[in-house]
Amino acid sequence: MKILRFSLLLIAAVSVLPACNKDFLNQVPDDRITIDQVFARRKYAEEYLANIYNTLPNDAYRNTSPWEGMSDDADITYDRPGSGYDSYPANLGNWSAASNYFNYWPKYYQGIRSATYFMQRIGENVEILALPNGHDLIEQYKAEARALRAYYYYCLLRQYGPVILLGDTPIAGDLAPSAEEMQLPRSSYDECVDYIVSELDLAAQNLPKHFTAQSETDYGRVTQAFCKGVKSQVTLLAASPQFNGNTDYAGFKNKDGKQLISQQYDANKWKRAADAAKELMSGFGLALYRKNDAGGNFDPYLSTRDVFLDPWNTEVIFARTTNGLSGWERSVSPRLCNGYAAVAVTQQLVDEFEMENGKGIRETGSGYVETGFSTTATQYTLKGTYNMYVGREPRFYVNVSYNGSPWINTSEGTKVIETFFTGNTGKKGSWDHPRTGYIARKNLHPNSNPRISQYVARPFVMMRYAEFLLNYIEALNEYDPGNADIAQYLNEIRDRAGLPDVAPGLGQDDMRVKIRHERRVELCLENLRYFDTRRWKIAEQTDGGPFYGMNVDAGTKLTDLVFYQRTVFERRVFRKNYYLQPIPQSEIDRDPNLVQNPGW
């Protein structure tokens, strides 16, 4: 979408102007319009709305967010000082409220204010009102802005905890810092959740059901399905241990003593989350994406890979049409094709993928071998592949490039990725190498080739059906363990991935382990793991301590065993206050009633 920019024209060097043209400086530049003109004209008002959309997170690009590089799934390679890749110092504990890392607080509040102002004024638009469907279009545009505003509040909520709710009256842009409107306290977490949910429900009333109900030129606009998706996300977050009766936040209060996180556990919050997710499961035509191979047979590899590559398929709920996917693709491409190899997968994630028989690598009967090299090729691996990578489930090959794996683009022949020390994507002689010996591969199109700057343009999927099936069964397992839906939908996801069903009759605790495992594998590298470990209150175990990969400081050929040693590439620090990111100190300084997050 285009971004409308209101610019001022600076006119200087008056001495060089023709002396006879006395009215020159009284002219109005033709790139300047007033805000009243913006909301009187359809074109400008729609561009204003497009600019509100532009606030949507663009997490496809590697260094614009912390969500992957600060999770236990991945590492952002660049560790040189001053590089701007702030996940590196943050992972080492070099972080404070004044560091200004990942400062999204002003960005989202700007989006919130713009949405509120748009909602207040779009009804004045005489050009739109003159259309036969003008009134309905006005209401739709208001609903879009309302839904986006609710989503931006959710983005703040998941990063910072309870926030300041501003209501429907935009704060004037020329207020003094001492004005009452500039000194607002935080609302409680539950108040924030209730507000976001009510706004989403209200917005959904005037939105098309799903992108299939829109014209193709409108794909990427919010819909009822988008609202239901955000509602599921925010209610699941509210039901989770981090915010549902978490006594670690007993002292988290406003200056007037108002408790910001409820200290009472409420099982009904899980029911609310399950009900919210279930709203998406009927009436929207959503289904797990399934794809056949050239012979007409179901292919779990193509299904789990191409759900991101085949635009607007049955699993897509919401996608960003303008995005940074070309930057992502170059970042996860090996150096042998002019990629950066900048997003590395951890050994912890590699070990999470099951074997093709559905057993974990440490389970009896899995067939997992961590020594030697294969003597034959398989569907996914070449002859001579280290056995650690042979016989794994299809999603492993969708998500991970490993030492000895064939490059996904075969237009120039089969190229083999080498991440050992002297390999074509190894550490020797370049910053552009994965510190773990593994490179992320998800959401990489096989027809993209960074060597010739060829990238396949497509939408960046931000919400897909599999996430909400997992939301549903997680919440259901907490308030109604044993419900038949839990195993049914868990097994649907596993079946699409080419794996057998989970064993029947699992109790609540064992099923919780299975659900969390499946969520990690199915949704890995989709900017969700960071929030999952925090909302489950397990990040102190998962996100701190030694992080492992292969020995990238060794090896001169693919078969050098010294490379295939589990090696610590980083010792991360995770303190209890890291469960919430700090509100930037500059914001605390501006608002005397804004309390900082615990421990910062």
N, C-alpha and C positions, 0 to 999 in steps of 0.2 A: 504494500500500500504506500501511496505517496505520503510524504510528511509535509505539512504546511508550515512554512517558516515565515514569520513576520519580522522583516529586517528594517533597520533604520539606515538611511543614506547619509553619510558624512560628506559634506561638501567643504573643500578646503582650497587653498591657493587662490583666494578671491582676486588677487592682483593680476592673474592671467586671464580673467574673464573679459569679454568685450565690454567696454565702458558704456556703449549705447544700449545694451540690453539690461535696463534697470530692473525689470521684473523677473530676472532669471532666478533669483533666490526665493521668490514667492511661489514658484511652481511646486506642485505636489508630486513627488516621485511616483511613477506608475507601478512600483512594486510594493507600495504601502497602502494598506487598507485599515479601516478602523474595526474594532471588535463588533460594533453594531452592524457594519457591512458584512462581516463574516456570518452572522446569524440571520441576515436578511437574504442571503444567497444560498442556493442549494449546494453548489459546487464547493464553496468555501466551508460551509458547515460540515459537509461530508468529509472534507479533508481534515477538519478539526477532529472529527471522530476517528479518522484513520490514525491521527497522531496519538490518540489515547490507546489505540491498539498497539502502537509502537512501543509502549511501555512493557508489553508482554516479555517475560524472560526469554533470552535467546541462548539457551544453555547448550546449543549444539556446538558452540565454539569452546575450545579447550580451556582457556584461561579467564573466561568471564565469570565463572562461578566456582565455588569451592566444593560442589556437591560430589564430584567424583574423586578429585585429588585428595580430599580430606576424608574419604570413606576407606574402609578396609578392602575395597575391591580394586583400587587403582592408585596410581602415582603419576603426577605430572613431572616429567623428566627433569625439567630445567631447575637446577639447584644453585645456579650462580647468583651471587648477591646483586640486588638491584634489578633483577630481570623482570619484575612485575608479576611473577608467578607466586602469589602470596600463600598458596597452600603449603609451600615448602617451609617457610619460617613458622607458619601457624602450627604445622605438624610437629615441629621441634619445640613448641611451647614459647616461641618468641613472639608474644602477642599481648596486646593490652587494648583498652578502650580507645586509646589515642593512636593506635596503629592504622586505623582507617581501612582495614582489610574488608573487602566485599561489602562496601558501604551502600546497601540498597535502601536504607531508610528514606533519604530524600527522594530517590527515584520513584518509589512506590507512592509516597505521599503527593508528589507532583502529579502522578497518574490519577490518584484519588481526587485531588482538587480539580483537575481538568475534567474528569468525568462528572463531578458534581456541578460544575459551572455549565457544562454542556447540557445536562439534564434541566437546569434552571432556565436556559435560554432557547433551546431548540424549538420550543413551541411558538416562538415569534417568527419562524421562517416562512415568509409569505410565498416564496416560490414553491416550497414543498406543500404548503397548505392548499395551493391552487391546483395541485394534481388530483385526479379522481380518487386516488387512494392516499391522499396527503395526510389525513389524520392518522390512519393506520401506520403509515411510514414514520411519522413523528413518534408514535408510541413504540414502534419497534426500535428506533434509534435510541430512545430513552432507555429501553430495556437492555440494549447492548451495553450502553454506558454503565447502567446499574450493575449488570453482571460482571463487567470488567472491574468496576470499583470493588465489588465483593471479592473478586479473585485477588486483587492487589492487597486487600486486607489479609486474606489467607496467606499470601506470600510473606507478609510481615509477621504474621502470627507464628508460622512454622520456624522462622529464623530467630525472632526476638522474643516470642512469648506474648503476653497481653500487651495491647497497643492502645493508642488514643483514638477513640471513635469521634469523628468530626461532624456527623449528621449531614443534613441536606442543605445547609447554608454555607456557601464558600467563604472562607476567610479572605478578607480583603488583602490585596497584595502590598498595600502601603501602610500596614499597621506598624506601630512602634513596638519594639520588643517587650515593653512594659504593659502592653494592652492585655486585657483579661483573656481574649481569645488565643493569645500566644503562650498562655501559662496553664495549659490543661493537664490534668493527671491522666494516668493510664486507667482504662476500664478493666474490670476483672476478666480473666480468661473466658469464663462461661458467658459473660455478657458479650464478649467479642464473637464467640461461636454462635450464639443465638442471633446476633445481629446479622452475621454473614449468611446464615441459613435463611433467615426471613427475607433478606434482600435477594437471594438466589431464587427463592420460591416466587417472589413478586416479579422478578425479571422474566422468569420462565413463562409467565402468562401471556406475554406479548412477543414471543420469539418462535421461529419455525422449529419443528420438532428435532430435526437432525439435518446434517448437510445434504442428505438426499432430498430434502424438501426445499432446497435452495437451487438457484441457477448456478452453473459452474463458476460464473464470475464472482459469486458471493461465497464460494468455499473459503473457509478460514474465518468467517464471522461466527460469533458465538450463537449457540442454539440452546434449546431446552436440554439436550443431552449434555452439553457443556456445563450447564447449571447443576444438573444432577451429579455430574462427575465431581465438581468442586465440593458440592454438598457431602458426597461420600468421603472425600479426602479430609475435609475439616472435621467431620463427626468422628471419623476413625482416629484422627490425631487427638481429639478431646477425650475419647474413651481409653486411650492407651495409658500405661503406667506413669509416663512422664507428667501427665496433667490430670490424672484421675486419682485424687487422694494422695498425691505425692508429698509426704511429710518433710522431704528435703527442702520444700519451699514454704515451710511454716512461717518463716520470718520475712517472706517476700510480700511486702505491703507498701501501699502508698504512704505519703508523709502524714496523712490524716488517720492512719491505722487500718485502712481498708485492705482486706485480704485479697490478693490477686490470683492465687491458685487455691481452689477449694481443697480443704483437708479431709473431706469425706469421700470415700470410694463409692461410686454409684454404678452398679451393674447395669442399670437401664441405659447408660451411655453406650454400652456395647450393642444393646438392642436398637437404639437409635441409629448407630452406625450401620448395622446389618440392614435395617429397613431402608436407609438411604441408598446403599449399594444396590439393593434389590430393585429399586425403582428403575434402574438402568437395564435390568435383565429381561424385561418384556416390553413390547410396544415400540421399540426403537430399531428393530431389525438387526441388532448386533449379534455377531457370532465370532468365535475364534477363527482366524484366517487359516484355511487349509488349501494346499496347492499340490497338484500332481506333477510328476516328472514327465519327460517327453514320451514315455510309454503309457501314460495315463494312470499310473499308480501313485497313490498318496505318498508324499515325500516330506518327512518331518523336518529335514534340513532346509529345504526350500520354503516350507511353511513358516518356520521360525525366523529365517533370514529375511524373506521377502515381505513379511508383514510391515517392514519399514520402507521397503523399496517400491512396492506396487501402490501408487497413490490412491487414497480414498477407498480402501478396501473395507470389507465387512467388519473389521475390528477397530477401525479408526473412529474415535469420538471427537477429537479435536487436534488440529495440526496448524503449525505456523507456516504460512505460505512464503514469507520472506524470512530467511534464516542464515545461519552460518555453516551450513552443511559442507560447503566446499572447504572451509577451514578445518572442519572436523576430519574430512576425508584425507586431507593432506597430513594432518596430525597423526592419524592412525595408519598411515602408509609407511612402509619401510624405506630406508634411505636408498635402497637399490633402484627405486623408481622415483627418486627425488622427493620422498616424503620426509617427515620430521621424526617419526617413531616416538612421538612426544607423550602419548598416553599409554602408560605401562599397566599391565594387569599383574596383581600380586599373586604369589604362590597360594595364599589363603583362598583366593577365588578359584584358582586352577583346581585345588584340591576339593572344592565344593561340588564340582560337576561329577555326576554318577558315571558308572560304566554303562555300556549299551544294554546290559541285562537289568538295569534299574537298581543295582546295589552301589552303595557308597564305596569309595576306594579302600576303606578300612573294614568293610564287612566281609565276613567269611563267605567264600564262594563268588566274590566279585570278579576274580580273574585279573585283578590289577597287578602289574609288575613294574618295579621301579629300577630295573637293571637291564642292560643289554639293548640291542637294536632289533627291529623287526626284519624278518627275512623275506617277507612278501608285502606287496602293496595291498591296501584295503580301499574301501569306497572313499575314505576321507584322507588317508595317509599314504605317503610314498614308502617304497622299500628303503630300509635303513633308518627309519624313524625311531627315535628313542622310545622304548616301550611305555614310558610314563604317559605318552600321548596317544597310544594305540588302543582302540576299542572303547573309547569314551562315547558318551551320549552325543547325539547330533548337535545339541546347543553348544557344546564345547567348541566345535569347529566353526560355528557361527560367530562366536564371541572372541576367540583367542587366536592370535598368530604366535606360533612358538618356533623355536630354533629347529629348522628342517622342514617347516610347513611350506607348501606351495603358495605362491602369491595368488590372490583371488582374481586378478586380471590376467588373462592368458592371451591377449591379443598379440603380444610379442613373444609368444612361447611360454613354456613353464619356467618360472623363476622361483628359486628356493631362497627363503628368508634365512639369513645367518646372523644370529645375535651373539655368537661367541666373540671373544675379544678382538680378533682380527677379521671378523666376518664382514659381509657387505652392509650390515646394519649394526655392527659391533661398536664397542666403546672406543677402540683405538682411533685416535685422530679426529673425533667429532663429538660435539654436544648432542647431536641428533641420534640418540640411541636409547633404548628402554633400560632403565636401571635394574629391572627385574629379569630381563631376558625374554619378556613376553610383551606383545603389543595388543591393545584392544582392536577388535575387528568389527564389532556390531555396527550396523547402519552404514556400511561401506558398500557402494555399488560396484559390482564386478566389471562394469564398463567404464568406471572412472580411472583415469591415469594421470597422476600429478606430473609425470615426466613431460607430458605434452600439454599440461594445464587443461585437461579434459575432465569435466565433472558433470554428472547427471543431475540436473535440477529436479527437485521434488520437494514436497512439503515435509517439514520436520514434525514427526508425530509426538505430541505432548501428552495425549491421553489415549489409551487403548483398552479394549474390553478385558483383556487378561488381568490388568491391574485391579479392576473392580470385582471380578470373580474372586480374586485373592482377598480383597477388602472384605467381601461378604462372608467368606468362610472363616476368616480370622475372627471377625466380630461374632459370628454365629457360634464358633467353638468356645468363646468366652462366656456367653450367657445361656446357650442351649447345647452343651456338649452331647455328642451322640446323634444329633440331627442328621438325617440321611443326606441332606443337601451338602454337607461338608465333604464327605468322601466323593460324592457324585461330581462336584465341580472341580475338586482337586484332581480327580482322575481324568476329567476332560482335558485339563491343561497338560497332564502327563501324557495322555494319549496323543495329543497334537505334537508333543515333543518326541514321540516314538518310544515311550517308556511304559512299562507295565503298571497296573494299578498298585496303590499302596495296600498293605495287608489289611484285611477287614478286622473290625472290632477293636481298633486302637482307642485307648482312653484319652482324656482331655490333654494331659501333659504330653503324651507321645504325639498326638495329632498336632499340638502346637509346634513341636519341633519340626514335624513334616511340613507344615504350612510355612513356617519361617524359612526353612530350607528351600522350598519350591519358589517362594517369593524372591529369595536372593538370586537364584539361578535364572528364573524366567525374566526378571526385571533388572538384571545386572546392567550396569553402564547406562541406566536411564534416569539418573539423577534422583533416585529414590532411596538407595541404601543408606546414605548419610542420615536421612531423617528417620529411617526405620530403627537403626541402632540406638538413636537418641530417644525416640518415643517409647521403645521397649526397655529403656534404662539398662542397656547392656554395653554401652559404648566404652565404659571404663575397662571392660574385658576385651572388646574387639578392636578399639581404635587407639590403644596405647601399647607400648612395649615393642618387641622386635618384629619387623616386617621382613618377609622373606621373598626371595626370587632365586634364580639360578646364579651361578658364579660368573658374572659378566667380565671379570678381570682375568679370565683364563680361557684358553682354547685357541687353536690355530686351524682346526677343521671340525666338521660336524660330529665326528665320532670321538672327540676328546672327552673322556669321562670326567675330567676335572671340571668341565663346565657344568655338568649335570649334578651339582651338589647344592643342596638347599643352603642358601647364604643370606645373611642379614644385610639388607641394603640400607636400612634406616631404622632407628629406634625412635618411635614417635611418643609424644607426651600427650596424655589426655587427662585433664583435671576436671573435677566435678563441675566447675563453673562453665566448662565448654559445652554443656548440654544446651545452653542458649548462647548465641553470639552477643557480644556487647553492643548496646546502643552507642553510636559514635559519641565521643566525649563532647564534640562541638554541639550536638543536640542537647545533651544534658546541661551544658553551660547556658544555652538559650532559654531553657524552660525550667524554672526553679521547682516546679511541681512534678517533673518527670524523673522518676526514680530509676536508677541503673539496675541491670540484672544482677542476681546474686553472685557474689564472688569477683565481680569486676570493679 
